[in-house]
Amino acid sequence: MNIAFAGNPNVGKTALINAIAGSKLKVGNWPGVTVEKKEAEFKYKGEKIQLVDLPGTYSLSPYTVEERITRDFIINEDPDCVINVIDSTNLERNLYLTLLLMEMEKPIVIALNIFDEFEKSGYKIDLDKFKKYLGIDVIPTVATKNKGLNELMDKAIEVAKSKKHYKEMKYSLLFDRFIENEINKLIEKLKKEKLPNKYPLRWLAIKLIEKDEYIIQILKKETEKDISSLAKEHIMVIEERFNDDTETILTEARYGIINGILKDTLKKPKNYNIPFTEKVDKIVTNKYLGLPIFLALMYIVFKLTFDGSGPFIDWVDGFINGYIGKYVSLALTGAPNWLNSLVINGIIGGVGLVLTFVPLMLFIYFFLALLEESGYMSRAAFVLDKIMHSIGLNGKSFIPMILGFGCNVPAIYATRALENEKDRKLTAVLVPFMSCGARLPIYALFTGVFFVKYQAYVVLLMYILGIAVAIVVGLLLKNTKPFETAKSPLLLELPPYRVPSAKMLFGSMWIRTKAFLRKAGSIILMAMIILWAAINLPYGSTPNNSYLAKAAKVVAPVFTPAGFNKWQAVASVLPGIIAKESVVGALGQTLGVEKKSEKKKTSFIQDTRKQIMGLIKATIDSFRNMFISFTPGIFKIESISNSTFSQKIRTVFTPLSAFSYMVFMLLFIPCIVTLAAIKQEFGWGLMFFEIGLLTIIPYIVSVIVYQGGRLLGFH
């Protein structure tokens, strides 16, 4: 006798099998995949029993390996009985799989596991009424205490022997009458087809109405016909009636059935309070409020990031140029001019300018860690699920994209969590469109010079634009052969909200910032030295007459339609491939911005005291900016808005061309470390495809932005 155990992950299936079969459990892999297969053979009351532990799954849609294994085993191997193991403390979520199993018309017994915790929490369930609704035998069990195991096995054997199938039960858990009518019409059509007997007709009709690609392809092979065409009329009728896709409609209908059963059979404790997480989720995952809340939170993150980091950026700028620059300059007294120029203009003028934005990175990484560790980011994926569906992905793909707001590199590696290889590839292609933290210095620079009154809105717009372009690209790629994906529902465990520990937040923030500092001390330093050499060759030339300037001037006309055709802007694009932060330093060098240290004679002790007092003042100003003098849309960084650098920037860019340049850098080829991650995960082919894609798209979009802006009267 073959008995299969099915259930959600972490409901105690393996514990039940171990408790029933003892040490006879054998572990291997399912054929052709690395998913673990657990089986046990033993004798029970004279019966030879084989228990099979099916992979934990929330659904039976064939979008993951685990779902396919579970569904194929139940359909093709036709077990004598399926024991559906349910976590009693989470009935609503677990019963969804129960309804899917019932639709397959197999003999089922429910093991209501972890029943001791259920009762301990003060819950009560009317088991007789519960069984009557489901038409299935339900046995409370506690695997860890060996409770209910003999009763469960006795009932499973009884059901298996009697072949008590779903269709023979008094089953009343039907869909809406309108939906049932369309299902029955389709069943009548299917009866006229020569279909394999192993597929229950009602289940087959439901799968066709749900547009289940996996079963459609199997039927094509087995019947050499496109059976799905029979369902098109019924799909259209249902979708027109309920104004949604059929998969979502039937999913919601199942949850409606579950809620109805639990309302009539489950009693909550008298002192039951709706959990805090559930209360908050009713708001933040609401179909109408979810997206506006997500955008509002992102706006607040950027606003607090710039407001809080602004005083520190001003302090770091003064620390590097007025303190370090001063004493480095003194140390270089009498040194060759070229060495003085390299250190002051190349390293301090380039790398130093990039390091000025370290506080910005610290703040954005802190707030992103706060959203991630509090549990909100999973909700963001849930909220954005429908948008992701439009490009053939689900909300789970948005989790790597959200990580991309911090850094694209870990976001590429995070695609490993996606089940489908084509989903992984498409998500990896779209991740670089997410505006990583390295682009923030570029936004801070240009918004501080050109968009002082609307800085926070412009920065938020950059992030939204990145997502929007990713969606458009996804729509274009989703039906191409390398990226064609099956539409899959989002099955995501939402963690409870929690207050992250300070250690966790600062640890996450520091790991990311340390990576940025390491990059500044290696990759960016190398880029700035190479750039300095290019600007100063032939030796003794001015930046405007350098080899770099001459080469950039040849290419510059290509960017005229995008609005930035000055050689300094064009020459600063390429360092962005090495590291996006390098663009700011590159602009500083190409514009010939010299970092002049303070010439007033003061002692080292006086200068050090001044820096300490400046840091204290920056801390006070940061707090005041964030929580006291909050001005919507505006953040002010004095070292940017009132600098010689900003004056030189205005000679190269107009507000419109600056915005176009920001858009170009948002969408342009990611840093070499991200490209290396793509190559490592997906090979050379996808990496070169990404390079080509992210060369063409930024040019097209920036041209549209600039020319569209001109038509609207901007300049």
N, C-alpha and C positions, 0 to 999 in steps of 0.2 A: 504494500500500500504506500502510495506516494503522497506526502503531505507537505505543502509549501507554506512557509511563513512570510507574510508580506506586511509592510508597515512603513511609517515615516522613519527617518533616521533617529537614532537614540530613543527608541520606545521600549527597548528591552527584548528584541527578538532573539538575539544571540544568547542572552541570559536565560530566556525561557528554554531554548533548545538545549543549552548546557545543563539546565536543571532537570530536564526531561530525560535526555540521553546520556547524562553523565560525561565520562571522558571519551566517548566514542566519536567526537566531532572531528571530521577531516577537513583540512583547509587546503585549497588550491586556487586556481584561477578559472574563470569562465573562458570557454574556447575563443581564441582570437583577441582577447582583451586582457588588461591587467587588473580588472576588477576582481576582488576576492570572492571565491565561491566556498561556502561552508555547507557541509552535508554530514548527516549522522545516520547510521543504520543500527537498529536494535530490535529486540522482540518485546512486545507489550501485550500481556494477557493472551499469548499464543499467536498474536499477529506479527508478521514481519513488517516493520515500519521503516520507511526512509524519510527523513526530515530534510528539507532544503530551505536554507536561509536566503531568501531573495534580497538583493541590494535594497537598502533603505531609499525610499523615494516619496516625494509629496504628490506626485501625479503619475499618470500612465501615458502621457503624451510622449512621443518617441524622440524627444529633443536631447536627451542625455543618454549615455551608454547604460546607466543604471535603469532608466525608464524602459529602454528597449529590451534589456535582458529580462526584466520583470514581466513585461507585457508578452514578449515572445514565448517565455517559458509557460505562462498560464494558458496561452492560446494553443501553442504547438505541442507542449508536453502533456497538456490536459491532466493536471494533478487530480487525485481522487478527492482532495479537500484543500481549501485554502484557509489557513488560520490568519485572520487579520488582527495583528497586534496593535492595540490602541493605547496611547498614553491617556489615562483617565483624567489627568489634571489639565489636559488640553484637548477637550473633546471636539470643539468646532473645527480646528485645523485637521485633526486626525480623521474625522468622519468624511472629509472630502474624498480621500482615497477609498474609503469604504464604499461610497456611492459608485465610484469608477469600477471597483471590483464587482459590485452587484450588476452593473451594466454588462459585464462579460458572461453572466449567466453560469457561474461556476458554483459548486457547493462551498459555502462559507460558514465559518464559525468565528465569532469575535472574542478575542481575549482582551478583556478590559483590564489592562496591566497597570501596575503602580497604584492599585486600588486602596492600599493602606494610606498613602499620602492624600489621596482623594477624600477619604473619610476623615482623616486627621484635620484637613483644612475646613471641615464643617459642611462639605457638599453632600447632597443626597440625590439619588436617582431612582426613579420608579422603574425597576428592571423589567417588570412584566409589561408595562406600557411601552418601554423602550424597545423590547423584543418584538412587540406587536407591530409597532411602526415599521421596523426594519424587516420583519419577517425572517429574522436570523437569530439563531441561538447565541446568547451572550453570557460569557463566563468570566466573573471577576477573578483576577489572578495577581499574585505578588511573587515574581520570579525569584527575588532574593531570599524569600522566606518559604519557598516551595508550596505556596498556598494556591489551591485551585488547579494544580497541574493534572492530577488524575481525572478530575471532572472534565477538564479541557480535552484530554486525550480520548476519554470515553465518548464525549459528544462528537469529536472530530471523526472517530471511527464509525459511529452510528450514522452521521450525515453522509460520510463517504460511501458506506454500504447501501444506504437507501437512495443514493444519487439524488438527493434533495436539491434540485437545481433552482435557480432564481425564478425561472418562468413557471415553476410548479408551486411557488409560494403565493400567498395572498399579499402581493406587493402593491402598495398604494402610493409609493413615492414617485409620482409622475410629474413631468414638467407642466408648464402652463398648457391649458387646453389647445390653444392656438399652435404651440410648438408640437404637442403630441399629435395633432391632426396632420401636420406636415411630415412628422416622422412616420406615421402610419401609411400615408400616401407613398412615401419613398419605399417602405417595406414591401408594399404591394408590387412596386416596380421591380424590386430586387428578387422577389419570388419568381419572376419570369426569366431571370438570368441563371446560367449554370455556374453557381458559385460553390467553392469548397464548403463542405458541411461543418468544418471546424469553426467557422465564423458565425456567431449568433446574428440573425438578421437585424434585430433592433440595435445591437451594438454597432454593427456595420453601418446602419443608417445614420446613427449619431456621429460616427467618425467621419462619414462623408459630408454631413452637414457642417461639422467643425472644420472641414477642409484639411483633414489629416493627410499630409503629403506622404508620409511613410506607408500608410495602409493603401493609399491610392496607387503608389508605385508597385507595391506587392501584388495588388489585384491586377494591374496591367500585365505583370509577368505571368501570373497564374491563369488569367482568362484571355490574354492578348486583346483586351478591350479597355477603353477608357470609361470605367464604370462611374467615375466622378461626374460625368456629364449628366447623369440621371438626377443628381442632387442640385444642379445649378438653379433650377426654378424655385425649389424649396428654400435654398439659401437666400435668394433674392427677396422672397416673400417675407421670411423671418427678419432679415436685416432691415427691410423697409418698415416693418411693423414696430420694431424695437429700437431702430436708429442706432445700431451698433453692429460690430462684426459678430458672427454666430458663435465663435469660440468664447468670446467675452459674455455673450448672452447666456449660453448654457452654463458657464462657470458660475455666474451670478445666480442662476436659477437653482443650481445645486446647493449653493450656500444658503439660499432662501429656504430650501427644504430642510437643511440641517438646523437652521435657526428655529424653524417651526417645531421640529422634533424636540430640541433642547428646551424650548420655552414651555413645552407641555410636560416634560419628564424630569428636568433638572431643577433642583432647589438649591439656591445659593445660601450661604450662612446669613443669619439674621443681621449680623453686623457687617455684612459684605459691603465694601466700598469699591467702586470702580477703580482699578489700579491707575496710578498716576500716568503710566505709559499709555494706557488705553485712552485716557482723557485727552492727553496731548495729541495722540495720533488721530483722533477724530477731527482735529483742527488741521494739523500740518500735512496729513495725507488726504484731506478732503479734495474731491475732484475739481472743485472750483477755487478753493483757497490755496491748495498745495503749491502751484506754480508761482503765484504772486508772493507767497511766504518765502519760497526759495530765493526769488530775485531780491526780495527785501533783505533777507539775511546776507546775501552776497554783497549787496550795497553797503550794509552796515559793516561787514568785514573789511571792505576796501576803505570805507570812510575812517574807521578806527585805525586801520593800518597806517594810512597816510597822516592822519591827525596825530597819532601817537608817535610815529617815527620821525615826523618833520623836525622837531627840535633836536633830536639825536643826530639826524642827517646834517643839520647845520653845525652841531658840535663836532662831529667826525670830520667834516670838511675843514673846520678851523684847526682841529687837532693834527690832521695830516699836513696841511699846507702852512699853518702858522706855527706849528710846534715841531713836528718831525721834519718838515721841509726846511725850516730855519736851521736846525742843527745839522742836517745832512748837507745843506748848502755851505755852512761854515766848515764842515769836515772836508768838503771838496775844494776849498780855497787853494789855488795854485795848481789844480788838476787840469788836464787838457780840456779844451772846449768841448770836444766830442763826448768825453766822459761826463762832463757836467750836463750837457744837453741830454744824453741818454738817461741819466738818473733823474734829473729834474723834470724834463719834458716827457721822456718816454715812460719811465717807471712811475714816478710820482704823478705826473700829468695824466698817465693812462690808467695804470693799475690803481693808483690812489683815487682817481675819480670814480672807478668802479667800486672800490671799498667804501666810498662815501655812503653807498646804498645798503651796507650791511644791516643797519637798523631796520630798514624797510623789509628785508628778508626775514629778520627775526620776528617782526610783528605778523607778517602774513603767514609764516609757518606756525606761529603760536595759535592764531585764530583757526587755521585749517585743522590743526591737531585738536583744538577744542570741539569743532564740528564733528570730526571723525570719532574721537574717543567718547563723546557724549551719546553717540548712537544716531545722530541726525543724518549722517551721510547715506545710511541704508534707506532712510525715508526719502531722501532726494532721488535715489535710484528708482524707488517705487513711484514717486510723483512723475518722473520723467519717462516712465515705462512706455506710455502711449506714443510719445514723441519718438522714442527709440524704435518702436514697432514699425514706424513709417519707413525706416531704412533697413528693415529686416532683422534688427537686433532686439534684445530686450533690455530692461532697465539695469540688469546686472552688468551690461557692457558699459554703463555710465559710471560705474565705480572706478575702473581704471582711468576713465576720462577725468573724473573728479580728482583723482590722485595726480593727474597731469597738471592741475592748477598749481600744485607744489613743484613737481619736477616730472618731466616726460619719461625719464629713464625708469624709475620704479613703476610707472604706469604701464610701460611696455611689458615689464616682467609680470605685472598683475594680471595680464590677459591669460596667464596660465590657469586661472580659476574658471575660465569659460570652458564649457564642455565641448563645443563644436569647433573644429579646426578652422573652418571658414569664418565663423564668428570671431575667432581670435585674430585672424589676418585682417579682417575688415576693421575691427576695433583698433588694432595696432596702426593701421593706416590713418585712422581718424584722430588718434591721441595727440599727434603733434599740432593739431588745430587748437588744442586747449592752451590757453595762455599761461605758460609756466611762470614761476616766480622770477626767473632770469629776465623776463621781458619787462618786469615792473620798473626797473631803472629807466628804460626807454620811455615808458608811459609817464613816469614822474618828471623826467626832463622836459618832454614836449608839452605836457599839460601845465607844468609850472611856468613855461614861457608863453604859451599861446592860449590856454584855456583856464586861466586862474579862477574864474567864477563858476566853472562847471567841471572841475577836475574829477570829482568822484563819479559824476554821471558819464564822463568820457571814458574813464577807466572801466566802469561797469559795462559800457557799450562795447569795449574791446573784447571782454569776456563773452558777452552775448553773441557778438559777431563771429567769434571763433566757433561757438557751438552751432550757430546758424549755417556757416559755411560747411562744417562737418556734416550736418544733416543733408545739405544739398549734394555734397560729394557722395555721401552714403546712398542717397536715392539713385544717383547715376551709376554707382558701382554694384549695388545689391543684386542686379539681374545679370551681371557679367559672370562668365563661367568661374573665374578664380575666386569670386567673392559671393556667389549665389548662396543665400542662406535660407533655411526653413524658418518660418515665423514661429517663435517659441514663446510660451507664456513665462512671466517672471515668477519664479518660485524662490522666495528669499525670506530667510528667517530674520525678523526684525528684532534686534537685541533690545532689552529694556533700557530706558534712559538712565544714565548714571552721571554722577559728578566726577569728572576725571581728576586724578590726583595731580598735585603740582609736579611731582617727580615724573609722571608719565608725560605731561604737557611739555615741560622744559626739556625732557629727554628727547622727545620727538622733534622739538624745535631746534635743539642743539645739533642733533645728527644731521639734519638737512642743512643748517647753516654752516656746519663744519665742512660738509661736502662743497659748499659754495666757496668757503675760504681756501680749501685745498685747491679748488679749480683756479681761484684768483692767484694763488702762489705758484701755479705751474702752467696750466694751459693759457690763462689770460696774460700772465707775465710774458710767456713766449710770444704770444700774438702781439703784444704791445712793443716788444723789442724788435720783432720783424717789421712791424708797421713803422716804428721809428726809423729803422734803417731804410725802408722804402721811401719815406718822406725826405730823408736827408741824402739820398743819392740822386745825381752825382754829389759828392761830398762838398759841402759849403753852399748848396743850393737852398733856395727858400722852398717851403712846402708847395707853393703854386707852380714851381718850375721843376719839381722832382719827377723821377721816372713814374712814380705812382700816380701823380697828377696827370701826366701825359697819357698814361694808359686809361685812367678813369675818364678823361675827357673824350677819348675815342668811343667809349661805351655809353657815356652819359646821354647822347641824343635818343637812345632807345627808351630812356625813362621819361622823356619829355611828356608823352601822353599821361603819365602817372603824376606829373607835377614836380618831380625832383630831378633836375638835370644838371645841378651843380656837381662838380667833380668830388667835392668833399662828402656829399651825401652818398654818391655811388661807391666811392672807395671805402666807406664805412660799412657797407653791406656785407662784404666778404668775411671780415672778422666775426660776424654774427654766426657763421657756420661753425667756427671754432667754439665760441661761447656767446650766447646772446648778450650777456652783460658787456662784452667787448665793444659793442656798438657805441656805447656812451664814451668809453675811453678813446675809441677810434675817432669819433667826432671831435673830441677835445684836442687830439693831436693834429688832425687834418686842418682844423680851424686855427691852429697855431696858438692855442690858449696856454700861456705860460703860467705856471703855478708860482706866484711870487710870495715869498715868505715875508713875515712882518720884519721891518727893518729897525724898529724902535729897540734901543739897547735896553735889555732887561736881563736879569740873572736867570739861570736855570731853575733855581728854587721859585722865583717869582712866576716864571712861565708855567711851572708844574702846578703851583697853587692856583693859577688862573684857569688851567685846564680842569682841575678838580671842581672849582666853583662853577665853571661852565657846565660840567656834567650834572651837578646838583640842580642848577637852573633848568637844564634840558629836561630832567626828570619831572620837575614841578610843572613846567610848561606842557610837557607831554600829557600829564594827568589832567591839567586844565583844558587842553584842547579836546581831549576825548570825552570828558564827563561834565565840564562846566560851560565852556564857550563853544558848544556844538553848533556849527553853521552848516546847514544842508548844502551839499554839492561842492563846498569849498574846503581845500586844505592848502596851507601856505608853507612853502619851504624856502626860507630866505636865501639860502646859499644858491638856489637855482634862479628864483625870480629876480634877484637883484645883483646878478653877477655879470662879469665881462663875458663869460661863456654864453649867457642868454642873449646878450647883445649881438654876438657873432652868429649865433644860431639864427637870429632874425634876418641876417644878410643872405642866408642860404635858403630859408624856408618862409613861406607864408602860412597863416593858420590852416588853409585848405591843403597845401602840399605837405605840411607837417602831419596832418591827420592821415593823408594818403600814405605817408612814409611809415607811420605807426601801424597802419593796416598791413602794409607790405611786410614789415618785420614780424607782425603777429603770425602771418601765414607762411613766411619764408622757411626754407630748409632748416630743420632743427639742428641742435649742436651735434658735434661729431660723436659724443658719448651716446646720445639717443640713437643715432644711426648705427653705432656699433651694437647697441642692444637689439635693434631690429634685425641686424645681420645675424647675431647670435641666436635669436629665437626663430627666425623665419628664412634665413639664407640671403645670399647676394641678390637674388631676383627681386624680392620685395623691397630691399633697401634701395636699389637703383630705381625701382618704380616710384618709391616715395620721393626720392631726389627729383625725378622728372616731374612728378605731380606737383611738388611744392616749389618748383621753379615757375611753372606755368600759371597755377592758380593765383599766387600773390600778385603777379603782374596784371592778370585780367581783372581781379577784384579792385586793386588800387587804381587802375585806369578808370573803371566804372565809377569809383568813389570820387576821383578828382574831376572827371568830365561831368558827372552828374552834379557835383557841387557847383561847378562853373555855370551849368545851365540854370541852377537855382539861385544864382547871383552871389555865391560865396567866392572868396578869393584867398 
